[in-house]
Amino acid sequence: MVTSPVGQTAPLGIRLRGIHHGYRIGGAFQPVIQGVSLDIAPGEFVALLGPSGCGKSTLLRLIAGLEPPRSGQILADGVPVTGPGPDRIVMFQDPTLYPWRTVRANVALSQDIAGRRDDAAIDAAIDMVGLKGFERAWPHQLSGGMAQRAALARALVNDPRLLILDEPLGKLDSLTRLTMQTELLRLWQRRGFTVIMVTHDVEEALLLATRVVTFSARPASVLSDIAIDLPYHRHRDDPRLLTLRREILVRLGHSEDW
């Protein structure tokens, strides 16, 4: 667990109890999540791993309050989640920047909607992600990594207590992805918010997270919950990480791919 820095919003704790969810498609019910229970302590960085389409992103939507589970309970600091809230911010794989708004205007979007723009907070968020000097740039003038930095600044500008990341680095080239992993880790350590991140990259999960939770194929249930009790900065060739990588791949059905 990471302690929130002085002057920052306290990180959010999340508790999932017996979550079941699914959708009715073509007259038939398709289960997506089956009996998931998790406790995520304030300030943790938890990575979710599992086969594509197993229900990880759906679970993030439930935690964000974008839709309610069919059964079970989600608590944020002991309070039932009944809808979206400013303490829980979602960042998706695509930056989804509005092309008619500059970087600064995109970062300020949520504040503009709420009618309470905080210029100092906007400038601080832009500076924090390394985009100072690009405030007036348009989205089409940004590289993929810069666009994701702008999206990250937009997520951080209101001091979220929980950052919900749905494969935020999945579309970046390998070198930019390495840089953004370092930046994300730095921001988490500096700001102290809780992070729940979906990724398909086992190595990424092991480098960044304090815990790695693996899920079965759809409907998703928890296969393992592994604490990564290793100091930062972690190295990809660390024998302990390589052992954990093999263990996770075996649990995910890739015993020959490590």
C-alpha positions as CSV (number, residue, x, y, z in Angstrom):
1,M,0.0,0.0,0.0
2,V,1.2,3.5,-0.8
3,T,0.4,6.4,1.6
4,S,-1.1,9.5,0.1
5,P,1.3,12.4,-0.1
6,V,0.5,15.4,2.2
7,G,-2.1,17.7,0.6
8,Q,-3.4,15.0,-1.8
9,T,-6.8,13.2,-1.7
10,A,-6.7,10.0,0.2
11,P,-6.7,6.9,-2.0
12,L,-9.9,4.8,-2.4
13,G,-10.4,1.2,-1.1
14,I,-12.6,-1.1,-3.2
15,R,-14.4,-4.2,-2.0
16,L,-16.1,-6.6,-4.5
17,R,-18.4,-9.3,-3.0
18,G,-19.9,-12.1,-5.1
19,I,-20.1,-10.1,-8.3
20,H,-22.1,-11.8,-11.1
21,H,-22.9,-10.1,-14.4
22,G,-23.9,-10.8,-17.9
23,Y,-26.0,-9.7,-20.9
24,R,-29.0,-10.9,-22.7
25,I,-28.0,-11.4,-26.4
26,G,-30.5,-12.6,-29.0
27,G,-32.9,-13.9,-26.4
28,A,-30.2,-15.9,-24.5
29,F,-28.4,-14.8,-21.3
30,Q,-24.6,-14.7,-21.7
31,P,-22.7,-14.7,-18.3
32,V,-19.6,-12.5,-18.3
33,I,-18.5,-12.4,-14.6
34,Q,-19.1,-15.2,-12.2
35,G,-18.7,-14.9,-8.4
36,V,-15.8,-12.4,-8.3
37,S,-14.8,-11.2,-4.8
38,L,-11.7,-8.9,-4.3
39,D,-10.4,-6.5,-1.7
40,I,-8.3,-3.7,-3.0
41,A,-6.6,-1.6,-0.3
42,P,-6.2,2.2,-0.6
43,G,-3.1,3.0,-2.6
44,E,-2.6,-0.4,-4.1
45,F,-1.7,-0.9,-7.8
46,V,-3.6,-4.0,-8.9
47,A,-3.2,-5.4,-12.4
48,L,-5.9,-7.7,-13.9
49,L,-4.8,-10.4,-16.4
50,G,-6.9,-12.9,-18.3
51,P,-7.9,-14.1,-21.8
52,S,-9.3,-11.6,-24.3
53,G,-13.0,-11.2,-23.8
54,C,-13.1,-12.8,-20.4
55,G,-14.9,-9.9,-18.7
56,K,-12.0,-7.8,-17.3
57,S,-13.2,-4.6,-19.0
58,T,-16.7,-5.2,-17.9
59,L,-15.5,-5.5,-14.3
60,L,-13.8,-2.1,-14.6
61,R,-17.1,-0.6,-15.8
62,L,-18.9,-2.0,-12.8
63,I,-16.3,-0.6,-10.4
64,A,-16.5,2.8,-12.2
65,G,-20.3,2.7,-11.6
66,L,-21.1,2.9,-15.4
67,E,-23.5,0.0,-14.9
68,P,-24.7,-2.1,-11.9
69,P,-23.8,-5.8,-11.4
70,R,-26.7,-8.2,-11.8
71,S,-25.9,-9.5,-8.3
72,G,-23.3,-8.9,-5.6
73,Q,-22.0,-5.7,-4.1
74,I,-19.3,-3.2,-4.9
75,L,-18.1,-0.9,-2.0
76,A,-15.9,2.2,-2.2
77,D,-14.5,2.9,1.2
78,G,-17.5,0.9,2.6
79,V,-20.1,2.9,0.6
80,P,-22.1,1.0,-2.1
81,V,-21.2,2.1,-5.7
82,T,-24.5,3.2,-7.3
83,G,-23.1,5.2,-10.2
84,P,-20.1,7.1,-11.6
85,G,-18.3,9.5,-9.3
86,P,-15.4,12.0,-9.6
87,D,-13.4,9.9,-7.1
88,R,-13.2,7.0,-9.7
89,I,-11.8,8.1,-13.1
90,V,-11.5,5.7,-16.1
91,M,-8.8,5.9,-18.8
92,F,-9.3,3.8,-21.9
93,Q,-7.0,2.4,-24.6
94,D,-7.9,5.2,-27.0
95,P,-7.1,8.7,-25.8
96,T,-10.5,10.0,-27.1
97,L,-9.3,13.6,-27.3
98,Y,-11.7,16.0,-28.9
99,P,-10.1,17.1,-32.2
100,W,-11.6,20.6,-32.0
101,R,-10.1,21.2,-28.5
102,T,-6.4,22.0,-27.8
103,V,-4.5,19.8,-25.3
104,R,-5.3,22.3,-22.5
105,A,-9.0,22.4,-23.4
106,N,-9.1,18.6,-23.5
107,V,-7.5,18.4,-20.1
108,A,-10.0,21.0,-18.8
109,L,-13.0,19.2,-20.3
110,S,-14.5,17.8,-17.0
111,Q,-14.0,21.1,-15.2
112,D,-15.7,23.0,-18.1
113,I,-18.7,20.7,-17.9
114,A,-18.9,21.2,-14.2
115,G,-18.5,25.0,-14.6
116,R,-15.6,25.3,-12.2
117,R,-12.3,25.6,-14.1
118,D,-9.2,25.5,-12.0
119,D,-6.4,26.9,-14.2
120,A,-3.7,26.1,-11.6
121,A,-4.8,22.4,-11.5
122,I,-4.9,22.2,-15.3
123,D,-1.4,23.6,-15.6
124,A,-0.1,21.3,-12.9
125,A,-1.6,18.2,-14.6
126,I,-0.1,19.1,-18.0
127,D,3.3,19.7,-16.4
128,M,3.0,16.5,-14.4
129,V,2.7,14.3,-17.6
130,G,5.5,16.2,-19.4
131,L,3.4,18.2,-21.9
132,K,4.4,21.7,-20.8
133,G,4.8,23.7,-24.0
134,F,2.2,21.7,-25.9
135,E,-0.9,23.3,-24.2
136,R,-2.0,24.9,-27.4
137,A,-1.3,21.9,-29.6
138,W,-4.2,20.1,-31.4
139,P,-4.7,16.4,-31.1
140,H,-3.6,15.7,-34.7
141,Q,-0.2,17.3,-33.9
142,L,0.5,14.8,-31.1
143,S,2.3,11.4,-31.3
144,G,0.5,8.4,-29.8
145,G,2.4,8.7,-26.6
146,M,1.7,12.4,-26.3
147,A,-2.0,11.9,-26.8
148,Q,-2.0,9.3,-24.0
149,R,-0.2,11.7,-21.8
150,A,-2.9,14.3,-22.5
151,A,-5.6,11.7,-21.7
152,L,-3.7,10.9,-18.4
153,A,-3.6,14.6,-17.5
154,R,-7.3,14.9,-18.1
155,A,-7.8,11.9,-15.8
156,L,-5.6,13.4,-13.1
157,V,-6.7,17.0,-13.1
158,N,-9.5,16.4,-10.5
159,D,-7.3,14.4,-8.1
160,P,-9.1,11.1,-8.4
161,R,-8.9,8.6,-5.5
162,L,-9.0,5.7,-7.9
163,L,-7.6,5.5,-11.4
164,I,-9.2,2.8,-13.5
165,L,-7.1,1.9,-16.5
166,D,-8.4,-0.2,-19.4
167,E,-5.3,-1.2,-21.4
168,P,-4.1,2.4,-21.6
169,L,-0.8,1.6,-23.2
170,G,-2.0,-1.2,-25.5
171,K,-1.8,0.7,-28.8
172,L,1.6,2.3,-28.2
173,D,4.8,1.3,-29.9
174,S,7.2,-0.7,-27.7
175,L,9.6,2.2,-26.9
176,T,6.8,4.7,-26.1
177,R,5.1,2.0,-24.0
178,L,8.3,1.6,-21.9
179,T,8.4,5.4,-21.3
180,M,4.7,5.5,-20.4
181,Q,5.1,2.6,-18.0
182,T,7.8,4.6,-16.1
183,E,5.7,7.7,-16.2
184,L,2.6,5.9,-14.9
185,L,4.6,4.4,-12.0
186,R,6.1,7.7,-11.1
187,L,2.7,9.4,-11.0
188,W,1.2,6.7,-8.8
189,Q,4.1,6.9,-6.4
190,R,3.9,10.6,-6.3
191,R,0.2,11.0,-6.0
192,G,-0.7,7.9,-4.0
193,F,-4.1,7.1,-5.7
194,T,-5.3,3.6,-6.0
195,V,-4.9,2.0,-9.5
196,I,-6.8,-0.9,-11.1
197,M,-5.4,-1.7,-14.5
198,V,-6.4,-4.2,-17.2
199,T,-3.5,-5.4,-19.3
200,H,-2.7,-8.4,-21.5
201,D,1.0,-7.9,-21.0
202,V,2.3,-10.1,-18.1
203,E,5.6,-8.4,-18.0
204,E,3.9,-5.0,-17.7
205,A,1.8,-6.2,-14.9
206,L,4.8,-7.5,-13.0
207,L,6.8,-4.4,-13.5
208,L,4.1,-2.0,-12.3
209,A,1.7,-3.7,-9.9
210,T,1.7,-4.5,-6.2
211,R,-0.7,-7.4,-7.0
212,V,-1.6,-9.4,-10.1
213,V,-5.0,-11.0,-10.3
214,T,-5.6,-13.6,-13.0
215,F,-9.0,-14.5,-14.4
216,S,-10.4,-17.5,-16.2
217,A,-12.0,-17.5,-19.7
218,R,-15.5,-16.1,-19.8
219,P,-17.4,-16.0,-17.5
220,A,-14.5,-14.5,-15.5
221,S,-13.7,-16.0,-12.1
222,V,-10.5,-15.4,-10.1
223,L,-7.8,-18.0,-10.8
224,S,-5.1,-16.4,-8.6
225,D,-4.2,-13.3,-6.6
226,I,-0.4,-12.9,-6.4
227,A,1.3,-10.2,-4.3
228,I,4.4,-8.8,-6.0
229,D,6.5,-8.1,-3.0
230,L,9.5,-6.6,-4.9
231,P,11.0,-3.1,-4.6
232,Y,10.8,-0.5,-7.4
233,H,12.6,0.1,-9.8
234,R,12.1,-3.5,-11.1
235,H,14.1,-5.0,-13.9
236,R,12.8,-7.2,-16.6
237,D,15.6,-9.8,-16.2
238,D,15.1,-10.2,-12.4
239,P,15.0,-13.9,-11.8
240,R,12.1,-13.4,-9.3
241,L,10.1,-11.6,-12.0
242,L,10.9,-14.3,-14.5
243,T,9.7,-17.0,-12.1
244,L,6.4,-15.1,-11.5
245,R,5.9,-14.6,-15.2
246,R,6.2,-18.3,-15.8
247,E,3.8,-19.0,-12.9
248,I,1.2,-16.6,-14.3
249,L,1.5,-17.9,-17.9
250,V,1.0,-21.5,-16.6
251,R,-2.1,-20.4,-14.7
252,L,-3.4,-18.7,-17.9
253,G,-2.9,-21.9,-19.9
254,H,0.3,-21.0,-21.6
255,S,2.7,-23.5,-20.0
256,E,4.8,-23.7,-23.2
257,D,5.0,-20.0,-23.9
258,W,7.2,-18.6,-21.2
